[in-house]
Amino acid sequence: MLNYRLLFFCGIILVSQLIVNTVVCAQPVLLGIDVLEKNNFQLLKNKRFGLLTHPAGVNRHGISTIQVLKNAPNCQLVALFGPEHGIYGDEAANVPIDNRIDRRTGLPVYSLYGRYRKPSAKMLEGLDALVIDLQDIGVRSYTYISCMRYAMEACFESDIEVIVLDRPNPLGGLKVNGPPMDPEWMSYVGAFQVPYVHGLTIAELARMAKYQTGCLQIDERSRKKGRLRVVPMQGWQRSMRWPQTGLRWIPTSPYIQNLSAVLGYAMTGLGAQIGDFSHGIGTPFPFRLLRYQGKSSQQLLHALKKRRLPGLDFQIIQTQSKQGTAVEGVFVLVTDWEQVRLTELSFHMMQLTALWAGRAIYAESKHAALFNKHVGSSAWWSALTKNGAQLNLNTFIQDWERAAMRFQQQSKIYQLYP
C-alpha cells in the first residue's frame, strides 16, 4: 500500500535539500532565448536558420522556443533538429528516431538520434545558422551536450554559424565531482573530457568545444574557422541551483520529470549499470529509490548507512510502481549539499555489487566497453575485476577530487558568469 506519510516526508526533505540556505533570485533570470528576444532577434536578422531543441527549450514564460522563433521578425526558421527523445520528448531512451514533418509547424524535423548522430551536409543545406537551445542536467553522460558537440562539428565543417542559447546548470556551477573522461573512452555518452558532474552551462561547454584544441573531432582549420555565438543568460550566477532561478522545471526526458530525478541521476545513474541494483525507474522516484535483488530493504539500508557517505542519508519508503504494484526501497536523501560528493554513491553501489554478486560479474568482457564509456576510465574497471569489494575506493575518490579541482580552475576561461 502507498505510504503517503513517508512520501510526504520525503517530499518535504527533498524540497528543503534543494532550497536550504538559498533565496530565490530577486531579479528574474532571463534565459538565452529571453535575451535573444529582448534584443529583437538581431543575431538572426535576415538569416535562414535551423533549431536544435526539445520540450524543455522554452522561454521563462514556458512558451516553446520553436514557437518564439517561428514568429520572430526578419528571419526564417526553416528546419528543426531533434536530440534523443525527440523535439517533443515523447521518444523512449536508446530508440532510434526517424526524420519526419512536424505536425505543428509543417517544418522538416531531422533526427540526430537515429541513422545520423551528426547533421549531414544535406540537412544543413541552405542554412545560414543553427540555433541550439537544449536544457542539460549538468552530468557528462546525459546526451544533449554530445548532440550539441556533434552539431557544432558538422556546422563548422560546412561553414554554418552556430548560435547557442544558454540555460542554467540545474546543479549550479560550483559542484564539480566524479571521474574524469579518458580520451580512449570518449563516445556519445562521454563527448567531453570533463568530470562526471562538470559544473558548466551548455554555452560554456560550447565555448570549450570551440576554443580547446582537440575537443572537437574535426580538423584544426575547421575548428578555428568555425563561427560560434553564444547568448548568455542574465541574472544567473554560479552559486544558483535550479530552485533559486524562479523558473519552472520542464521534464528533459521521460525519466527526468523533476528536480529529484536530476539530482538522483548524478548520484545513482552509474551505480546500476551492472548487477542487481535498481534505482527507481518505473516508480515515482526515478534514480532515488534503491533496491537490490535478493536483499531486503533493511539489509540494503544497513549496508548503505554503514558506509557513512558525507551529506547523504537513507530512508526506507513504500510506494507503487506505474503498474500499481507495491514497491519498497531505500530512498536517497541529501542532508548536506556542501558535503555531498554527488557521484560517490554510485561507486559504493558497484562495490556492494562486487560484494554480493562476486567480482566476476565485472570481469565479463561484454560489459566492459559500455561501462567504461559511462564511467570514463578503465582504471576503475580493472580495480573492480581484481579486487572487487576489497579495493580502496577512497584512493579513487581522492584522485577524482583533485582532478575535479584542477578542471574547475582550468575551465574558468570558458565561464560566462560570476
N, C-alpha and C positions, 0 to 999 in steps of 0.2 A: 504494500500500500504506500502511496505517496506520502512522505513525511513533510507536511507543509511547514511545521515549526522549524525543522532543520534547514529546509530550503530557504525560508525567510531569514534565518540566522546567517546562512552562507551568503545570501544576497546582501545583507547589511554589511557583513565583513568585507565582501568584495568592493562595494562602493567606498567604504571607509579606507580600504587599502589604496584605492586609486586617487582619492582626493585629500588624504590626510596631509596636513601642513601645506595646503595649497589654497589659492584663491582664484576663482575664475577671472580671466583677464578682463579688466575694466573696459579696455578698448577692444572692439571686435577684431578677431583675426580674419584678415582678408586672404583668401586662397589665391593661388596663381590665376585662376580663371576670373576671380573678382577683380584683381588688379588689372588684368588684360582688358576687361570690360570697362573699368574705371578710366582707363587710358584710351577709350574709344577704339579698341582693337587696332591701334596703329601698327603693331608688328605684322598684322595680316593684310594691311591695306593693299588692294589690287592683286592679291595673291589667290591662286587656286591651291587648296591645301587638303590634306587628309588628316584624320583624327584617330589616334590610338587611345582607346578609353574603355571603361567598363561601368557597371551601375554606380559604383562609389565615386565616379567622376561627375560631381555635382558642384554647383556654387554654394555659397554659405547659406542660401535660402532653400537649398535642396532641389534646385532646378538643374536638370541634366546638362552637362557641358555640350552634348550633342545638340540639344535644343538651343542653347545660348549661341553657339557658333553657327548653327543653321540660320539663325535670324540676324546674325551680325552684319552690319552695313559695309559696303565697299570691299567685300571679299567673298570668296565662294568655297564652301565646304563641298567637296566632290566625292569623297570616299571615306569609309570607316574601316578601322582595323581593330580586330578583337584579340585579346590575350587568352590564356587559359580561362575556362568558364564562360567565355564569350562576352559580347558587349552588354548583354542583359543579365549575366551572372547565373544563368539557368542551365549551364552545361556541367556535367559531372567532372571531377578531377581525373586526370590522366586519360581522358577520352578525346580522340582527335575530333576536330570541328571542321565542317566544310564551309567553303565560301557560299554566300547567299546574297539576296537582295533584302535590305532592311524593310520590314513591313511598315515601319512608322515614317520613314523619310524617303523611301524609294531609292536610297543610295546603295551602291555595292558595299558589301561587308567582306573584307579579306581576312580570313582566319590565319592567325600566327600561332595556332596550336593545332595544326593538322598536318597536311602534306608539307607545309612550309613553317619553319620557326622564324625565318628571316625573310622580310619582304623581298619579292623578286623584282627585277627591273621593270617587268610589265605592270606589276601592281603600282609602282611608283611613277609610271609614265604619265607625263602631263602635270605633275605636281610641282609647285614652287616650294612647298614646305610640308613638313609633317609635324603636327601638334601632338604632344604626348601629355595626357592627363590621367595618371594612374595613382590610386591610393595604395601605398605599400604598408607593411606592418612592422618594418624595422628588423626583419630576420632574413639572413642570407638565402636560405633555400626557398623562400616564397618567390614564385617565378615571375612576378611582374617586373622586377628590376632586370631580370635576364631578358625578358621580352623587350624592354627599353634598350638594353645594350645591343641586341641583335638588330633592332630597327635603326639605331644610330649608325651601326656599321654599314647597313645597306644604303642609307641616305648619304653618308659621306662618300661612299663609292660611286654614287650616282649624282653627286654634286647637288643634293637637295638639302635645304636648310632644315634643321631640327629645332623645334621650339618646345621646351619642357615647362609645363605649368606646375609650380611646386605645391606640395601638400605637407602637412605635419607628419613627422615620425610619431606614431601614437605612443611609443615607449619613451619619447623625449629624446634629446640629443646629448645626454650626459652618460647614459648607461651603455657601456661597451663591454662585451663579455663573450667568452666562448672560444673554441678552437679556431685558428686561422685557416685559410684555404691554401693548400699546397698546389702549385701550378699543374701538377700531373692529374689532379682530380677535378679541375675546372669543367663544368658542364652546365646544363640548363637549370640545375638546382644548386649551382655554385658558380655564377658567371663573373663574380668579382672576388679579388683577393682581399677580403675583409673578414674580421671576426664574425662569428655566427650572429651575434647581436651587434650591429655596426654603428648605431648612433647617428646616422646621416639621413637627410631627407632625400627624396628621389632626384631632385635637381642637383643636390650636392654630389650624389653618385654619378649623375650625368657629367658634371664638371670633372670628376675624377676620370671617367672614361675618356673624355676629350683630351685632358691635359697630362695624364700619366702615361708615360711610354709603356707599351706592351699591354695596356688594359683592354684595348680593342684588338680583335683578331683580324686586323686589316693592315695593309702596308702603311708605312710611316707617312708617305706622301699624302695618302687619302686622309689619314688622321689629322695631319697638320692643316690640310686644306679644308677639312670639314667645317661646316658652319653650325655652331651651336648658340642658341639664345635661350636663356632661362628667364622665367618671370617669377621672381621671389615673392613670398608671402609678405604681408605687412602685419605687424603686431605679434608675430610668433617669436619666441625665444627658446633657446636650447633647453632650458630648465622645465619647459612645459611638457606635461603629458596630456593625453587627449582631453580628459575632463576639464582641464584649465582653458581649453580653447573656446569653450562655449558652443562648439559645433556638434551636430547630431551625427552619431556613427551610422554609416550606411554599410551593410554587410559587403565585404570584399570578395567573398567566395562562400559556397554553401555551408562550410563548417566554421566560418569566421563571421558569425552573426552579431557578435557583441564584443565588448572590450575584455570580458572574462576569457573568451577564446583567443583574443590577440595575445594576452599575457600567457595563457596556457600553451599556445603554440611554441613560444620561445622556451618554455620550461620543460615540456614533455614531448615535443614533436620528434626529437631524435631518439628518445628512450624506448619507444615501442616499435622501432624499426625491425628488430629481430627478437623472436621468443614469444612468450605467452603473456606479456603485458598488453593491456588495452588502456586507452586514455580518454574514454568517454564519448567516442564517436557513436552516434545513434541515441544519445541521451541529451537532456537539456544542458549538459555541462561538457561540451567537447573540449578536449585537451586538459581538463581539470579533474576528471573523475577517474582515478586509477583502480584497476583490478588486475589480478594475476591468476590465470587459470590454475586451479589446484591448490590455491592458498585462500584462506578465509580473509575477510576484511580485517579482522583482529590481528591476524598474523602479519598482513601487509602493513597495517598501521604500526605495529610494534617494530617491524624491520625498518620502516622509514624514520620513525621517531628516534630510533637508536642511532641513526647517522647524524643527528644534530646539525642539520643544514642551516646555515645562517639565514635569518629572515624568513624562514618557512615554518609552517606547522601543518598538521594534517587532522582531518575530522571525518569520521565515518558518517555517511548520509545514506538515506534511502530515497529512490526516485523511480521513474518509469522510463522504459525505452520508448521510442516512437511507436512501437507496435503495442504498447500498453503493458509490457511485461515488467514485473517488479525487478528493480536493479539496486543492489547495494554496492558501495565502493568507498574509496578514500578520496575525499576532496582536498585539493592542494590550496592552502591558504598562504597568502603573503602577509607577514606580520610586520616586516620592516623593509621598506623599499631601499633604503640606503645600504643595508647589509646584504640583501639577497644578490646572489650571482645567478642570473636567470637560467643559464644552460646547465648548471651543476647537477640539478636533479636528474636530468636525462642520463648522465653518466653513472650516477648511483643506481638508476634503474637497470642499466646494462650490467653493472656488477652483480646486482641481485639476480638477474637472469643467468649469469655465469654460475652463481652460487647454487641456484635452484635447478637449473637445467643442465649444468655442466659446461665447461669452457668449450667443449667440442662443437656446441651449437654455433660458435663464432668461427670455427675452423672450416666450415663448409664453404668452399670457394665460390659457389653460385651466389652467395650473399655478399661477397666481399666488395665487388665493384660499386653496386648501388649504395651500400652502407658507407663506403669511403667517400663517395661523391657528396653525400649529405654531411658527413662529419667533417670532411675536408682534409683528412690526414690518414695515411696508412699506419702511422706510428701507434695510434690508439688501437687499431685492429690487431696489429702484431702483438701488442702487450696483452690484449684480451685473450688471444688464442694461446699465448704462452703461459700466462699467469692467472687469467680469469679473475675470480673473486679475491685472489691474494695480491693483485697488483697494487701499487701505491698510487691511488688516484690523486692524492694531494700534490704529488710531483707534477702531474699533468695540469692540474688546476692552477698551480703557481706559475708554470711556464706560460699557460694561456693568458693569465692575468698580466704578466709582464709584456707579452706580445700585444695585448689589447691596449695597454698604456702607451706603448710605442706607436701603435696605429693612431690612437687618439691625438697624439702630438703631430704626427706626420700628416694627418688628414685635415688639419686646421687650414691649410692653404686652399682647400676646396669648400670650406664652410661659408655660409651666407649670413649667419645670424649670431648675435652675441650669446 
